Each structure stands twice: as C-alpha cells, then as structure tokens.
C-alpha cells in the first residue's frame, strides 16, 4: 500500500521524530496495525522478525496517551529482560526525537524493587517489563492497574506459555474490562492464538505472510568440521570475516560458557548471555556488544529471542538449532530491514543431513563452503 505515517493517522510530532531516526516509510505490519490500534480495537499481530512490530504498537500508544494525566496508561510485557530493555530504549528514543512528554520506566526482576517503587511514585505513562515483577508491584498496590488503558504482549507466544501465562493473565485481569489488548509475535501457534483470542474483545487478527521463511537478503552457508575442532574453526572464521559484530548461537548455557572462555583465551573479544544469566551480567554483556567493546556475542535461543541489534552482519550457528523455526529466528537477527547479512553454520558430519531438512522446510539454499588461507571458498 505504501501509505505514509501521516496517512495512517500518526501526528506530526511523531512523524518528525521518526524522520530524525531515518524512518520515513511504514512497514506492512505498521500499515495494517496502526489504524486498528488508533481505533481502539484489540489486535493480534503476527509478522516476521525485523519488520517493525515494536513501532507498530509504540506509535499509537504514544498518540493515545494523555500527557496531562500523570497515570500509568499502558503496560508492555516482554518475556526476557533484554527485550524489555530494548523496547524501553526505543520508547525513550521516540519520546526524545518527537518532543512528546511521554514518560516511561522499565520494571524487571532481579533489580532492586525499592528503587523501582521510587520511580513509580512519578507515575510514568508507560511501563515496560517482565510479567512477574509487574504483577508483584500491582499486588503490592504500587502500580494502579485501574488506570491502564492498553496492555501489549510482545512475543505473545512466549508470554502465553507455561512459564509466563499465569502472571500475564493476572495482569490483564487486574485492569478494567474495556482495556485494549495488543498481542504481537513472529510466530503464534494455534494454541497460543486460541488463548489470545479468548482474552481479547473481538480482536482483529493481522498476519503478514513473508514471501520466504527468512529474508532473501541473507546468504546461508555451512562448513563441515570435526566436532572437536568447532571452536577453533569458529576463531579462524571470525578472523576471516572481519565483521564488527557477530552473533554466535549454541544450544546450552554450558556451551555458551565454554565457547566464550575459549574465544577469550585466544584473544577474541567475546561475551555470552543465556536464559538463566544474572540480570546484571546480561545487561553488561549486551551493553558491551552494542557499543562495540565486544565483537562477538554468544547466545542461546531463549536469551536472543526478539533482540534487535544494529550492525549484526553475521549470525553463526556453532550448533544447529533443534527445529527450523529456531533457525529462522536466529537468521532474523541479521539482514534486518532490508540490509544484507550472512548466516553460517559450523557443523559436523552427524549434523550434515539436517541441512537438507532445513532447506526444504524454510525454502532456502544453504551452500557448502570451505575455509582456506583465511578465505571462504567453494
């Protein structure tokens, strides 16, 4: 449709703020979702990673917030601390660039709750955070859920799984019945969709079908090595690629720690995050990777879900994921918003048969390559 943000109903201050960030044309998910949210409807939005889902809900949220009222009017729930911080930073940037007096605060676990309570005394318009800590503060009557007009579940499939569903549902039930509910994810399984629709008020379902399972701008390669040589090969591959930022995926926290230790031993600036990392450690790892002090971030699927880090030209699978959807999510960390990127898999002979399976399921071509004399060759 190629509508402008103005045509979608976004006010001029927000449009000018987007322009400062280099954003002038809405994505398809934004085109279809923003008018529905502005109209007050519940929405379930499904679209691939890197397609602009965060702004699809932040822009209408900012426009609907009554700046004159110092009440918490919107809550955005996220399944990981990293994703919550990412949304919070985007909200702060939007407020700064647009000049709108929308205040926000991030509320996550493993953080001093007394300091969070102090910040809540300022009654920020927007809260972003984890369902467990936000529910705790609602139960302590430090957050007034009755003033909340909109609740967003980002990565809704995760927030509706067995680990988060009880707390997320309790937060929704604590608000007024006429509140607006927005749910977004790259993939929403049928069971999660049923739960989402059951909690909403006649939600509009927006599904953006990607032309391919992963962006066409991403090049997919694989290298076959002995299992024991994987990390050494990774070190040589990183030296060959000479990229500023590389995201390396493994499947377990033990593998993350081992990989980081061995890379650092060989002089590679690497850090790691996984689902059970202490919050302070995760935040430090992410900050060092974002600002370039660390060039390699080793992560698990759980920790990296939903991350949007500028400048990631290369994703490396040191271990192949368990299913095609996980490969898709990993690959989506690069080649975002039309940029080019590479997904490289370092596999052993036992994993080689899974390459053909991934190609078939994801409709991509994963090419075999070798590394010789510091260069990638056929």
SULCORJO-V638343 format. One record per backbone hydrogen bond with DSSP energy under -0.5 kcal/mol. CO is the residue of the C=O (numbers start at 0). NH is the residue of the N-H. If there is no record, write none. Layout:
BEGIN
CO,NH
CO,NH
END
This chain:
BEGIN
2,25
3,7
4,9
5,8
10,13
10,14
11,15
12,16
13,17
14,18
15,19
16,20
17,20
17,22
18,21
21,23
26,30
27,31
28,32
29,33
30,34
32,36
33,37
34,38
35,40
36,39
41,203
42,44
42,182
43,45
43,205
44,184
45,207
47,50
49,336
51,55
52,56
53,56
53,57
54,58
56,60
57,61
58,62
59,63
60,64
64,66
65,68
67,69
68,70
70,72
72,148
72,149
73,126
74,76
74,151
75,128
76,153
79,83
80,84
81,85
82,86
83,87
84,88
85,89
86,90
87,91
88,92
89,93
90,94
91,95
92,96
93,97
94,98
99,101
100,102
102,125
104,127
105,107
106,129
111,115
112,116
113,117
114,118
115,119
116,120
117,120
118,121
119,122
124,72
124,73
125,104
126,75
127,106
128,77
129,133
130,134
131,135
132,136
133,137
134,138
135,139
136,141
136,142
137,140
142,144
143,146
144,147
148,179
149,74
150,181
151,76
151,153
152,155
152,183
154,157
154,158
155,159
157,160
160,163
160,164
163,167
164,168
165,169
166,170
167,171
168,172
169,173
170,174
171,174
175,178
179,150
180,42
181,152
182,44
183,154
183,155
184,46
188,192
189,193
190,194
191,195
192,196
193,197
194,198
195,198
195,199
199,201
200,41
202,204
203,43
203,205
204,206
205,45
205,207
206,208
207,209
214,217
216,340
218,220
218,342
219,366
220,344
221,368
222,224
222,346
225,228
226,229
228,232
229,233
230,234
231,235
232,236
233,237
234,238
235,239
236,240
237,241
244,312
244,313
245,247
245,296
246,315
247,298
248,317
248,318
251,255
252,256
253,257
254,258
255,259
256,260
257,261
258,262
259,263
260,264
261,265
262,265
262,267
263,266
266,268
267,269
268,294
268,295
270,297
272,299
273,276
277,281
278,282
279,283
280,284
281,285
282,286
283,287
284,288
285,289
286,290
287,292
287,293
288,291
294,245
295,270
295,297
296,247
297,272
298,249
299,303
300,304
303,306
307,309
308,311
310,312
311,334
312,341
313,246
314,343
315,248
315,317
316,345
322,326
323,327
324,328
325,329
326,330
327,331
329,332
330,333
334,337
335,338
339,334
340,218
341,314
342,220
343,316
344,222
344,346
346,224
347,350
347,351
348,352
350,353
351,354
351,355
352,356
353,357
354,358
355,359
356,360
357,361
358,362
358,363
361,212
363,365
364,219
364,366
366,221
369,371
369,376
371,374
374,371
374,376
376,369
END
